[in-house]
Amino acid sequence: MKPKETAEHYILSSSPHAHGRASVSRIMLDVIIALLPTTAAGIWFFGMPAVWTIATCVSTCIVTEALCRLAMKRENTIGDLSAVVTGLLLALNLPAGLPLWMAVVGSVFAIGVAKQVFGGIGMNPFNPALAARAFMLISFTGPMTTWLKPFWWKTPEAMTTATPLAVMKTWFGAEAMSSATPHGLCNAACKGVPGLWDMAVGNIPGCIGEVSAIALAIGAAYLLFRKVITWHIPVAFIATVFVYSLIAGGAPATMQVLTGGVLIGACFMATDYVTSPITAKGKLIFGCGCGLVCMLIRQFGSYPEGCSFAILIMNAVCPLINRWTQPKPFGAKK
């Protein structure tokens, strides 16, 4: 006869033995809330083109996730809000005014290929939104590098323009061409670069969610307050970009940080739980690697922005970083 269970009996099970209150849906909701300031800023500066791009990406990601889970005969995961986060992050990394059918293609790729093919949330080796952006940049290079000027731009009659990063790309070139008067050449080359205030507020051309440094900082502060992310990756990423810029010269370090995808990449993309290291030391290494690769691409590559590719490259290295920085269990021998 099976003995009667009492309070003195112990239940043997695998770890974890202690559970927190955090859930996937709660974490994803926090990320969505943190992205609201930069989403509002993007809509404020780019208007309805930004609204349609965001709505298209989010709705397509949700539908694609539902269809993929149905086709795979697996539990529906729409309720965990991860598809919403992927769609929102992808939209914020796209230029306003992008043809909507391209946004649909990118969203299907993000969920169907970069996420569900590997088994769904928690199993994807690369950030789905960044993988889709890289795919779109290669497939639709022209539209993906065509930028609307903000509505509050000083010359609103022009519909498209170069981003500050594209203008600053010539800054590196001008300084490399002549060592006699580098500052004069840099001033001429970067005549079209906006002021620091415009960069901080978001009154610059660029992707929908990367233009406002202030809005991104508010969102990052919320994630830190909620303990959704830690400071290790964002600080290491941004500090590496800043120090590299000081050493390499060319565009000022503040401009390198405030323009392009550094802030949104450091705070929202590189900090993805699934594709980033799990140890504090590993996160510092990961963040420094992202910043270094980003700046190498910016300075020596043919493309003025390197944030997305830098994070994807470090995503691939993440398993090695986890192995290198894995703490030794107590009492274990080498």
PLY file of the C-alpha trace (Angstrom):
ply
format ascii 1.0
element vertex 334
property float x
property float y
property float z
element edge 333
property int vertex1
property int vertex2
end_header
0.00 0.00 0.00
1.24 3.47 -0.85
2.22 5.35 2.33
0.12 8.31 3.24
1.85 11.62 2.49
2.45 13.90 5.44
4.08 17.25 6.00
7.34 15.42 6.68
7.56 14.16 3.10
9.81 15.99 0.67
9.18 16.53 -3.02
12.23 16.03 -5.24
12.28 18.10 -8.42
14.72 19.84 -10.69
15.58 23.53 -10.33
14.49 26.24 -10.16
13.05 25.77 -6.67
12.20 29.43 -6.09
10.02 31.35 -8.50
9.55 35.07 -8.88
6.39 36.91 -9.78
7.74 37.96 -13.17
6.23 36.27 -16.22
6.91 36.54 -19.93
3.77 38.58 -20.49
4.61 40.93 -17.60
8.14 41.50 -18.88
6.91 42.07 -22.42
4.31 44.52 -21.15
7.06 46.44 -19.38
9.05 46.59 -22.61
6.00 47.88 -24.48
5.46 50.57 -21.83
9.14 51.54 -22.03
8.87 51.89 -25.80
5.86 54.21 -25.63
7.89 57.46 -25.25
10.04 56.81 -28.31
6.98 55.56 -30.22
5.15 58.79 -29.40
8.19 60.84 -30.41
8.43 59.01 -33.73
4.76 59.65 -34.45
5.12 63.30 -33.40
8.00 63.90 -35.81
6.98 61.68 -38.74
3.18 61.70 -38.51
0.87 59.16 -40.13
3.59 57.34 -42.11
5.00 56.24 -38.76
1.55 55.23 -37.49
0.86 53.03 -40.49
4.29 51.39 -40.33
3.89 50.58 -36.62
0.35 49.26 -37.04
1.34 47.12 -40.01
4.35 45.53 -38.31
2.59 44.80 -35.02
-0.56 43.35 -36.62
1.41 41.26 -39.12
3.63 39.82 -36.38
0.59 38.84 -34.33
-1.14 37.14 -37.27
2.07 35.41 -38.37
2.69 34.07 -34.86
-0.85 32.69 -34.64
-0.62 31.02 -38.05
2.82 29.57 -37.35
1.75 28.08 -34.01
-1.36 26.67 -35.67
0.65 25.13 -38.50
3.16 23.68 -36.02
0.27 22.31 -33.89
1.62 24.02 -30.81
0.12 26.15 -28.09
-0.89 29.66 -29.15
1.58 32.18 -27.68
-0.02 35.45 -28.69
-0.93 36.11 -25.07
2.70 36.42 -23.97
2.95 39.69 -26.00
6.32 38.71 -27.48
4.96 39.07 -31.02
3.76 42.58 -30.18
7.22 43.52 -28.89
8.89 42.08 -31.99
6.56 43.99 -34.30
6.97 47.23 -32.36
10.77 46.96 -32.25
10.92 46.18 -35.95
8.71 49.15 -36.81
10.80 51.49 -34.66
13.89 50.34 -36.57
12.37 51.17 -39.96
12.20 54.50 -41.80
8.85 56.24 -41.86
7.27 56.12 -45.29
8.56 52.65 -46.11
6.13 50.83 -48.46
3.79 48.87 -46.23
4.14 45.65 -48.19
7.85 45.67 -47.31
6.94 46.07 -43.65
4.68 43.03 -44.01
7.48 40.97 -45.58
9.88 41.97 -42.81
7.36 41.14 -40.09
6.66 37.70 -41.55
10.41 37.06 -41.70
10.89 38.19 -38.09
8.28 35.80 -36.69
8.16 32.98 -39.21
11.88 32.62 -39.94
13.89 34.30 -37.19
11.69 33.07 -34.34
9.27 30.21 -34.97
11.58 28.14 -37.19
13.83 27.73 -34.16
10.93 26.71 -31.92
9.52 30.02 -30.71
10.33 32.34 -27.86
13.40 31.37 -25.86
14.98 29.32 -28.65
15.90 31.89 -31.30
19.68 32.52 -31.56
19.26 36.00 -33.08
17.07 38.93 -32.15
14.06 38.50 -34.49
13.48 42.22 -35.07
17.14 42.87 -35.92
17.35 39.76 -38.11
14.35 41.04 -40.06
15.85 44.52 -40.34
19.09 43.10 -41.72
17.11 40.98 -44.19
15.13 44.02 -45.30
18.25 46.18 -45.59
19.80 43.66 -47.95
16.59 43.02 -49.89
15.22 46.58 -50.07
18.35 48.72 -49.81
16.91 51.80 -51.52
13.68 52.20 -49.52
15.42 51.16 -46.30
17.90 54.02 -46.66
15.40 56.68 -47.72
14.55 58.97 -44.82
11.71 61.40 -44.30
12.54 64.73 -42.79
10.70 65.46 -39.55
7.74 67.80 -39.84
9.57 70.35 -37.71
12.69 70.30 -39.90
14.02 73.71 -40.93
13.45 72.99 -44.62
10.11 71.14 -44.72
9.77 71.50 -48.47
12.24 68.61 -48.96
10.67 65.22 -48.34
13.79 63.08 -47.93
17.31 63.66 -46.70
20.43 61.97 -45.41
20.68 60.98 -41.77
23.28 62.65 -39.55
25.23 59.39 -39.63
25.41 59.46 -43.42
26.64 63.05 -43.30
29.15 62.23 -40.57
30.42 59.34 -42.67
32.02 61.96 -44.89
33.54 63.46 -41.75
35.76 60.40 -41.37
36.57 60.54 -45.06
37.40 64.23 -45.00
39.71 63.85 -42.04
41.44 60.88 -43.62
42.02 62.73 -46.89
43.96 65.59 -45.37
45.92 65.95 -42.16
46.77 69.57 -42.82
43.39 71.10 -42.07
41.20 68.26 -40.77
38.93 70.50 -38.74
38.17 72.73 -41.71
37.37 69.74 -43.87
35.21 68.24 -41.12
33.26 71.46 -40.74
32.62 71.56 -44.47
31.78 67.87 -44.69
29.35 67.97 -41.76
27.69 71.26 -42.53
24.32 69.49 -42.60
24.62 67.83 -39.18
21.91 69.03 -36.76
22.73 70.46 -33.34
22.95 68.39 -30.18
19.56 69.61 -28.97
17.85 68.43 -32.16
19.58 65.06 -31.77
18.52 64.75 -28.14
14.90 65.71 -28.80
14.54 63.78 -32.06
14.23 66.51 -34.67
16.45 64.60 -37.08
15.88 62.17 -39.96
16.26 58.50 -39.16
14.33 55.41 -38.15
11.03 55.98 -36.36
12.20 54.95 -32.91
15.87 55.91 -32.89
15.69 59.68 -33.32
14.78 60.88 -29.81
17.56 60.24 -27.29
15.49 61.72 -24.47
12.54 59.40 -25.14
14.84 56.39 -25.30
16.50 57.39 -22.03
13.09 57.61 -20.33
12.21 54.13 -21.56
15.58 52.71 -20.47
15.17 54.28 -17.01
11.78 52.57 -16.68
13.25 49.17 -17.57
16.05 49.67 -15.05
13.55 50.73 -12.39
11.42 47.66 -13.08
14.58 45.51 -13.06
13.71 44.15 -16.50
17.27 44.91 -17.63
20.54 45.60 -15.83
22.98 48.42 -16.49
25.80 46.19 -17.76
25.03 45.93 -21.50
23.74 49.50 -22.09
26.61 51.13 -20.19
29.28 48.91 -21.79
27.81 49.44 -25.27
27.49 53.23 -25.03
30.81 53.69 -23.21
32.65 51.69 -25.89
31.14 53.80 -28.67
32.04 56.98 -26.80
35.64 55.99 -26.01
36.25 54.63 -29.50
35.02 57.91 -30.98
37.38 59.89 -28.75
40.35 57.76 -29.79
39.52 57.44 -33.50
38.61 61.08 -34.02
36.29 62.12 -36.82
32.75 62.83 -35.67
32.37 63.96 -32.03
31.67 61.18 -29.54
28.40 62.74 -28.41
27.09 62.71 -31.96
28.07 59.07 -32.41
26.05 58.16 -29.33
23.02 60.35 -30.01
22.55 59.40 -33.66
21.72 56.12 -35.32
20.74 53.00 -33.46
23.18 53.10 -30.54
20.69 54.05 -27.82
17.79 51.90 -28.97
20.19 49.06 -29.70
21.99 49.28 -26.36
18.84 49.59 -24.24
16.22 47.55 -26.09
17.84 45.23 -28.64
21.12 44.04 -27.13
19.43 43.44 -23.75
17.11 40.75 -25.14
17.09 37.91 -22.60
17.31 35.11 -25.14
20.18 36.43 -27.25
22.38 38.06 -24.58
24.66 36.53 -21.91
23.33 35.52 -18.51
26.26 36.57 -16.30
27.24 40.12 -15.34
30.77 39.65 -16.69
29.38 38.19 -19.89
27.03 41.14 -20.33
29.92 43.58 -20.02
31.90 41.66 -22.63
28.83 41.46 -24.87
28.13 45.21 -24.59
31.75 46.14 -25.29
31.79 43.82 -28.30
28.61 45.38 -29.69
30.02 48.88 -29.35
33.37 47.95 -30.88
31.93 46.14 -33.90
29.41 48.96 -34.41
32.14 51.59 -34.55
34.37 49.48 -36.80
31.52 49.20 -39.29
30.76 52.91 -39.03
34.35 53.94 -39.63
35.59 51.37 -42.13
32.45 49.89 -43.66
30.55 51.15 -46.66
27.36 51.48 -44.59
27.20 54.44 -42.19
25.35 52.49 -39.47
26.58 49.28 -37.90
24.48 48.82 -34.77
22.13 46.13 -36.08
24.88 44.02 -37.61
27.04 44.44 -34.51
24.34 43.07 -32.22
23.59 40.17 -34.59
27.28 39.26 -34.72
27.50 39.32 -30.94
24.30 37.24 -30.76
26.23 34.53 -32.58
29.10 34.80 -30.08
26.77 34.78 -27.05
26.97 30.99 -26.37
30.77 31.23 -26.24
30.60 34.20 -23.88
28.27 32.25 -21.60
30.72 29.35 -21.57
33.73 31.59 -20.88
32.04 33.44 -18.04
30.17 30.54 -16.45
30.89 30.61 -12.71
32.52 27.55 -11.22
30.17 25.63 -8.90
31.17 25.57 -5.25
33.55 22.71 -4.57
34.06 21.88 -8.26
37.54 21.06 -9.57
39.03 22.43 -12.78
0 1
1 2
2 3
3 4
4 5
5 6
6 7
7 8
8 9
9 10
10 11
11 12
12 13
13 14
14 15
15 16
16 17
17 18
18 19
19 20
20 21
21 22
22 23
23 24
24 25
25 26
26 27
27 28
28 29
29 30
30 31
31 32
32 33
33 34
34 35
35 36
36 37
37 38
38 39
39 40
40 41
41 42
42 43
43 44
44 45
45 46
46 47
47 48
48 49
49 50
50 51
51 52
52 53
53 54
54 55
55 56
56 57
57 58
58 59
59 60
60 61
61 62
62 63
63 64
64 65
65 66
66 67
67 68
68 69
69 70
70 71
71 72
72 73
73 74
74 75
75 76
76 77
77 78
78 79
79 80
80 81
81 82
82 83
83 84
84 85
85 86
86 87
87 88
88 89
89 90
90 91
91 92
92 93
93 94
94 95
95 96
96 97
97 98
98 99
99 100
100 101
101 102
102 103
103 104
104 105
105 106
106 107
107 108
108 109
109 110
110 111
111 112
112 113
113 114
114 115
115 116
116 117
117 118
118 119
119 120
120 121
121 122
122 123
123 124
124 125
125 126
126 127
127 128
128 129
129 130
130 131
131 132
132 133
133 134
134 135
135 136
136 137
137 138
138 139
139 140
140 141
141 142
142 143
143 144
144 145
145 146
146 147
147 148
148 149
149 150
150 151
151 152
152 153
153 154
154 155
155 156
156 157
157 158
158 159
159 160
160 161
161 162
162 163
163 164
164 165
165 166
166 167
167 168
168 169
169 170
170 171
171 172
172 173
173 174
174 175
175 176
176 177
177 178
178 179
179 180
180 181
181 182
182 183
183 184
184 185
185 186
186 187
187 188
188 189
189 190
190 191
191 192
192 193
193 194
194 195
195 196
196 197
197 198
198 199
199 200
200 201
201 202
202 203
203 204
204 205
205 206
206 207
207 208
208 209
209 210
210 211
211 212
212 213
213 214
214 215
215 216
216 217
217 218
218 219
219 220
220 221
221 222
222 223
223 224
224 225
225 226
226 227
227 228
228 229
229 230
230 231
231 232
232 233
233 234
234 235
235 236
236 237
237 238
238 239
239 240
240 241
241 242
242 243
243 244
244 245
245 246
246 247
247 248
248 249
249 250
250 251
251 252
252 253
253 254
254 255
255 256
256 257
257 258
258 259
259 260
260 261
261 262
262 263
263 264
264 265
265 266
266 267
267 268
268 269
269 270
270 271
271 272
272 273
273 274
274 275
275 276
276 277
277 278
278 279
279 280
280 281
281 282
282 283
283 284
284 285
285 286
286 287
287 288
288 289
289 290
290 291
291 292
292 293
293 294
294 295
295 296
296 297
297 298
298 299
299 300
300 301
301 302
302 303
303 304
304 305
305 306
306 307
307 308
308 309
309 310
310 311
311 312
312 313
313 314
314 315
315 316
316 317
317 318
318 319
319 320
320 321
321 322
322 323
323 324
324 325
325 326
326 327
327 328
328 329
329 330
330 331
331 332
332 333
